Amino acid sequence: MKNFFFTFLIVFISCITFSKAQTVPDSTYYKRLYYTCKVWGFLKYFHSEVAKGTKDWDNVLFQTLNGVKSDVSNNDFNNTLGNMLNSAGEMAQPTTQLPSVPDSLKYNLNLSWLNDPIFSDEIKARLDTAKNWFRPQDNYYVQAVAGAGNPAFTSDTSFYSDRSINGPSENIRLLALFRYWNIINYFSPDKYLTDQNWDTTLTEFIPILVKVSGNLPFFKAFLRLVAKLNDTHALTSGPSYYDFFGSYFLPLQFKYVENQTVIIDVYAENTGLKVGDIIKDINGVDINTIRDSLKEYMYASNEASLNWDIDFYLAEGPEGNVKLTVENNQGQKDVTVARNLSSSEWASFYYSTGPAWKILNAPDNKKYGYVDMGTLQASQIDSMFNALWNTDAIIFDLRNYPNGTLPGIVSYLFKAPIHMADFTIPDIKYPGTLYWVSPTVGSGDFSKTYDKNIFILVDDNTYSQGEYAAMGLQQDPKAVTIGNQTEGVDGNASLIYLPEGIFSWFTGFGVFYPDHRQTQRIGIVPDVVVYPTIEGIRAGKDEVLEAALNYTPTGINNTAAHAQLSNYNLKQNYPNPFNPSTVISYQLPVRSYVTIKVYDILGREVATLVKGVKNVGNYSITFNGSDLASGIYFYQLKTGNFIQAKKMILLK
């Protein structure tokens, strides 16, 4: 009888302990979770004792969450936070001064929330002590990647190996959110560039992660969270990836061209499809509806990257037949295609390569060297330059991912190492702050350099190391960059481990030109803007490459972004910077249909200044930016096959 009573008592107590109900309205509960996340993350990275890693800080969060769930009054909530602070222990008193960091490198160190009225005077005082007594320190939860400096989180992996059949519990889901949010909050050098304020993102996703249930819905919710980072490096995957996206590929490659989804390669015979076919729907669903449905799950720094990602995922899905409705010059038709390629098989077609270099014929009997940077290896650089040394120009094609060849190439272009970029590195010992690094590239070992023109080809396949390579090549005063918007993501990526086997990357340090022009989300801005056309794709043309072969250098000054083609001349606007208006001048050598549009740094059109037929002559137009925010903008002239763009800066 005693044993029965004892067993009953244990079960009864367990039910009371683990069945705590929420005692306040959702809005109050979510607000408390918001501040719980912030306090927990702040202590994790700033408290001298928590930083040692000897405390089970995730378990402390679970205990705190259980308390927050049952807290009735705000006083109860502050008592729960007091218990978290008690678990942290006594903060070590400082013996040195806090190092001075300029405000320009402290934009991730906003601790004004420590004084929010939700906290009692006692909690405010204890948090304030942790802030004031903090000194830069080693932290168990974050290290620096050797040789690079970007943050690594190899010790912060608890619950990563766990797999819950029915999906993670609410506490585990909130742990994933809180861990991810705080890492980005203190260690992402590009957090200030997100479309949505990072605090607002936390507010948005707390109720989502509280309510979601099941492995796949949890994974999809996390993809939506990661998308808010606006970072093409933020590749995120986990056990539910294939449940959502599928694990097979159509034998096709798509590209978003002229607002259409176009087939640009076919990897199987007898499909009934050809390059240049426009996809109208997939399995009866309009293609634009599908594209829109994917946007919220895509990690992308800008519009070019977003469309590239969507093009990739349109090919992916479950194994089986897929009905496509396509349109071409002969009209529309339905075609059924087997989606049966594995990811490795599809990649083998996508990344198939030709020779690392060759010589092409250009107008006026000129010979241009062509280098496929996705194929060229570091061991081939000497042979490549020997073979192309007597050409009239070299085209470096970066519409791919290069193989670490920039230092060797730079050594043939410059007589000394060059300063081509500056980095902002997160200081792992002083969370929320960064420091500048100014590396040089190249050896300067050669007695002579290649002194002809070089052309750099870029597009939405150019990302990360590809963009970095373009930045280096652009330092050559005879360089011309041709193509269209790159993916706007540069700098080594850092990996975050999350519960339920989810992992996610983010850009681990900021990359800037030597004059501190931003590259993240902007990418490489071409001197001559050329986009592929559907007509060109159907004709088998490489319009970006053709633009390089037909380019006529006319006193190029790359650093001033002056690029001219034929006799057209889009002159520099004046004044620049400007507020609120500036005058843009252009010259037409022949009667032409002209458009001049203005775009923001993410490639979004903000104004059309000219649209129509213009006679030969010189023209000036006024652009008024009074309705726009301060920032970098580009004005683009297009007439026939000629496109040219230049930068202007609005300062209010």
Buried (B, 14 or more C-beta within 10 A) or exposed (E): EEEEEEEEEEEEEEEEEEEEEEBBEEEBBBBBBBBBBBBBBBBBBBBBBBBBBEBEBBEBBBBBBBBBBEBEEBEBBBBBBBEBBEBBBEBBEEEEEEEEBEEEBBBBBEBEBBEEEBBBEEBBEBBBBBBEBBBBBEBBBBBBBEEBBBBBBEEBBBBBEEEBEEBBBBBBBBBBBBBBBBBBBBBBBBBEBBEEEBBEBBBEBBBBBBEBEBBBBBBBBBBBBBBBBBBBBBBBBBEBBBBBBBBBBBBBBBBBBEEBBBBBBBBBEEBEBEBBBBBBBBEEEEBEEBBEEBEEBBBBBBBBBBBBBBBBBBBBBEEEEBEBBBBBEEEEBEEEBBBBBEEEBBEEBEEEEEEBBEBBEBEEEEEBBBBBBBBBEBEBBEEBBEBBEEBEBBBBBBBBBBBEBBBBBBBBBBEEBBEBBBBBBBBBBBBBBBBBEEEBBBBEEBEEBBEBBBBBBBBBBBBBBBBBBBBBBBBBEBBBBBBBBBBBBBBBBBBBBBBBBBBBBBBBBBBBBEEEEBBBBBBBBBBBBBBBBBEBBBEEEBBBBBBBBEBEBEEBEBEEBBBBBEEBBBBBBEEBEBEEEBBBBBBBEEEBEBBBBBBBBBBEEBBEBBEEEBEEEEBEBEBEBEEBEEEBBBBBBBBEEBBBBBBBBBEE
